[in-house]
Amino acid sequence: MRLINVSNGELKEVFPERAPPYAILSHVWDDDKEVTFQEWARRDTDEAVRRKSGYQKIVGACQQAINDKLEWLWCDTNCIDKTSSAELTEAINSMFAWYTNSQVCYAYLEDVDFRSTRVTRSSGSTAGVLNKNAEENSPDSVDTEDVHPLIEKSRWFTRGWTLQELLAPSREVFFAKDWTALGDRNQLSRSISDITGIHIGALRDRSTIWQYSVAQRMSWAADRETTRPEDVAYCLLGIFNIHMPMLYGEGIDAFQRLQRAIIKITDDQSILAWG
């Protein structure tokens, strides 16, 4: 896997089992605005790359990592060379573990505009060095009782890939567009449960997710969407502890492959409800 040095933006390849402590970013993609592995390599010389909102998003995550006294960050947009099918397959099959092994996950809700909402705020701070043009700011945290109406319509809770990004990390903190801290997963577990239908126990103790039936875990993804049809299956690999090759172009056959793989490792007949 590759990690971003949050002080200078350089990428470093590491063995996952020997990775230094790192933060990890969870977000909803906006394809034209994201920064690829190739674009990140020319960020210092290409102003168009630095103008992308995806670049600013990574900068914000690096700033938060520095605030948390972490030296490394992982982000799926620029840390994976998606022109390599082998690398992409390895990354997708490993992603649940990478989120699990992170020190903290930053769930970035880009469509939650904190500044347009009047709620109670409490003082906080962050700092960063990657973006020399970024304004110095002091993001605040929000009283958790005010958060539900802010986050309930966020796209982050409707996407397929963010399901594992919600369940896998040991610690997860939610942020608004301006990097205002909204609370962590435990603090917001009741609101998140209401929004997603996921039992509070699974949100508060990730080790319990394996105790839920196949049908229950499938139901957590039922109303979520992915851009590519194959990702309906691929985004669930970690939820079911399945590894399988990526075959983009196979369409809905990917979900049938996932079902067959699940049947091989469990006698849980509830999977038959998802034919």
C-alpha positions in Angstrom: 0.0 0.0 0.0 1.0 3.6 -0.4 0.8 6.3 2.3 0.9 10.0 2.0 3.5 11.8 4.1 1.3 14.6 5.5 4.1 17.0 5.9 5.3 17.1 2.3 2.7 15.1 0.3 5.2 12.5 -0.9 3.9 8.9 -1.4 5.7 6.0 0.2 5.2 2.3 -0.5 4.9 0.1 2.6 4.0 -3.4 3.5 0.6 -3.3 5.1 1.7 -5.5 8.0 4.6 -3.1 8.7 2.8 0.2 8.0 3.4 3.1 10.5 0.4 4.5 12.3 -1.8 6.3 9.7 -5.1 8.0 9.3 -7.5 7.0 6.5 -10.0 9.1 4.5 -13.5 8.0 3.7 -15.4 10.2 1.2 -17.8 10.2 -1.7 -16.1 10.5 -5.1 -16.8 13.2 -7.6 -14.9 11.7 -10.5 -13.9 14.8 -12.5 -12.8 16.6 -9.4 -10.7 13.8 -7.8 -6.9 13.6 -8.0 -5.5 10.4 -9.5 -2.2 8.7 -8.6 -0.7 10.2 -11.8 -2.0 13.7 -11.2 -0.8 13.7 -7.6 2.8 13.1 -8.9 2.7 16.4 -10.8 0.8 18.4 -8.2 3.8 20.8 -7.6 4.0 21.8 -11.3 0.4 21.5 -12.4 -1.9 24.3 -11.1 -4.9 22.6 -12.5 -4.4 19.7 -10.1 -4.1 22.0 -7.1 -7.3 23.7 -8.1 -9.3 20.5 -8.0 -11.6 20.1 -5.0 -10.3 16.6 -4.6 -6.8 18.0 -4.0 -8.2 20.4 -1.3 -9.9 17.4 0.3 -6.7 15.5 0.6 -5.0 18.6 2.0 -7.7 19.0 4.6 -7.3 15.4 5.6 -3.5 15.9 5.9 -4.1 18.9 8.1 -6.3 16.9 10.4 -3.8 14.1 10.6 -1.1 16.6 11.6 -3.5 17.9 14.3 -3.9 14.3 15.5 -0.1 13.9 15.6 -0.1 11.3 12.8 2.5 11.4 10.0 0.8 9.3 7.4 -2.6 9.3 5.5 -4.2 6.9 3.1 -6.7 8.0 0.5 -8.2 5.8 -2.2 -8.0 8.4 -5.0 -4.3 9.1 -5.2 -2.7 6.2 -3.3 -3.9 3.5 -5.8 -2.6 3.4 -9.4 -5.9 2.4 -11.0 -4.3 1.9 -14.4 -2.9 -1.4 -13.0 -5.7 -4.0 -12.8 -3.5 -6.1 -10.5 -2.9 -3.3 -8.1 -6.6 -2.3 -8.1 -7.6 -5.9 -7.3 -5.2 -6.1 -4.5 -6.4 -2.8 -3.1 -10.1 -3.7 -3.2 -9.5 -7.0 -1.6 -7.4 -5.4 1.1 -9.4 -2.3 1.7 -11.4 -3.5 4.7 -8.2 -4.5 6.5 -6.6 -1.2 5.7 -9.6 0.7 7.2 -9.5 -1.7 10.2 -5.8 -1.2 10.8 -5.9 2.6 10.6 -5.6 4.7 13.8 -8.6 6.8 12.8 -10.9 7.2 9.8 -11.9 10.7 8.7 -15.5 10.4 7.2 -15.7 13.6 5.1 -19.2 14.7 4.4 -18.6 17.2 1.6 -22.3 18.0 1.2 -22.8 19.0 4.9 -22.3 22.8 4.9 -21.8 23.6 8.6 -21.4 27.3 8.0 -25.0 27.7 6.7 -26.4 26.1 9.8 -26.8 27.6 13.3 -25.8 25.1 15.9 -23.9 25.1 19.2 -20.1 24.9 18.6 -17.2 24.1 20.8 -13.6 25.1 20.3 -11.1 23.0 18.4 -8.1 23.5 16.1 -6.1 22.0 13.3 -3.0 23.0 11.3 -1.3 21.9 8.1 1.6 22.7 5.8 0.7 21.0 2.4 -1.4 23.9 1.1 0.4 27.1 1.4 -2.6 29.0 -0.1 -5.1 27.6 2.4 -6.5 30.0 4.9 -5.5 29.3 8.5 -8.6 28.2 10.2 -9.8 26.6 13.5 -12.5 24.0 12.8 -15.0 23.6 15.6 -16.8 20.6 16.9 -20.5 20.4 17.2 -22.8 19.3 20.0 -23.9 15.8 19.0 -27.6 16.6 19.6 -27.5 19.0 16.8 -25.9 16.7 14.3 -28.7 14.4 13.1 -30.5 17.1 10.9 -27.1 18.0 9.4 -26.1 14.5 8.3 -29.3 12.6 7.6 -29.4 13.6 3.9 -25.7 13.2 3.2 -24.8 11.1 0.2 -22.1 9.5 2.3 -24.8 7.3 3.9 -26.1 6.2 0.5 -23.0 4.9 -1.3 -21.9 1.3 -1.4 -18.2 1.7 -0.7 -18.8 3.8 2.5 -20.6 0.8 4.2 -17.3 -0.9 4.9 -15.7 2.4 5.7 -18.3 2.9 8.4 -17.9 -0.5 10.0 -14.2 -1.4 9.6 -12.3 1.4 11.5 -11.7 1.1 15.2 -12.2 4.9 15.5 -14.1 7.1 13.0 -14.7 10.9 13.2 -17.2 12.7 11.0 -16.4 16.1 9.4 -18.4 18.7 7.5 -17.3 20.4 4.3 -15.2 22.9 6.2 -13.6 20.2 8.3 -15.7 21.0 11.4 -15.7 17.9 13.6 -19.3 16.6 14.0 -18.5 13.7 16.4 -17.2 10.2 16.3 -19.1 7.0 15.4 -19.8 6.1 19.0 -21.2 9.5 19.8 -23.3 9.6 16.7 -24.3 5.9 16.8 -28.0 6.5 17.4 -28.3 8.9 14.6 -26.3 6.7 12.2 -28.4 3.7 13.2 -31.6 5.7 12.4 -30.2 6.8 9.0 -28.7 3.4 7.9 -30.7 0.8 9.7 -27.6 -0.8 11.1 -27.9 -2.0 14.7 -26.2 0.3 17.2 -24.3 -2.7 18.6 -22.5 -3.1 15.2 -21.6 0.5 15.1 -20.2 0.6 18.6 -18.3 -2.7 18.5 -17.0 -3.7 15.1 -16.1 -7.1 16.3 -19.8 -8.0 16.5 -20.6 -7.5 12.8 -19.7 -11.2 12.1 -22.5 -12.2 14.5 -25.1 -10.8 12.2 -26.6 -13.1 9.6 -25.7 -12.9 6.0 -29.2 -11.5 5.2 -28.8 -8.8 7.9 -25.5 -7.7 6.6 -26.8 -7.7 3.0 -29.7 -5.5 4.2 -27.3 -2.9 5.3 -26.3 -2.4 1.7 -29.7 -2.8 0.1 -30.4 0.9 -0.5 -26.9 1.9 -1.2 -25.7 2.8 -4.7 -22.5 2.3 -6.7 -21.4 3.9 -10.0 -20.5 0.6 -11.6 -22.8 -2.5 -11.3 -19.9 -4.7 -10.3 -19.1 -2.6 -7.3 -22.4 -3.7 -5.7 -20.6 -6.9 -5.0 -17.0 -5.7 -4.7 -17.8 -3.2 -2.0 -19.1 -6.0 0.2 -16.1 -8.3 0.1 -14.7 -7.1 3.5 -18.2 -7.3 5.1 -18.2 -11.1 4.3 -14.4 -11.7 4.5 -14.3 -12.7 0.9 -11.4 -12.4 -1.6 -12.1 -12.6 -5.3 -10.7 -11.2 -8.5 -12.1 -8.0 -10.0 -13.7 -8.5 -13.5 -15.0 -5.1 -14.5 -17.4 -5.7 -17.4 -19.1 -8.8 -15.8 -22.0 -6.7 -14.6 -24.5 -8.3 -12.2 -22.5 -11.6 -12.5 -20.2 -10.1 -9.9 -22.9 -10.4 -7.3 -23.7 -14.0 -8.2 -19.9 -14.7 -7.8 -20.0 -13.1 -4.4 -23.0 -15.2 -3.3 -21.3 -18.4 -4.4 -18.2 -17.4 -2.5 -20.2 -16.8 0.7 -22.0 -20.1 0.4 -18.6 -21.9 0.3 -17.6 -20.5 3.7 -20.9 -20.5 5.6 -24.0 -22.6 6.2 -26.1 -19.5 6.8 -29.1 -20.2 4.7 -30.4 -16.6 5.0 -28.3 -15.7 1.9 -30.9 -17.5 -0.2 -33.2 -14.5 0.5 -30.9 -12.4 -1.7 -31.3 -14.3 -5.0 
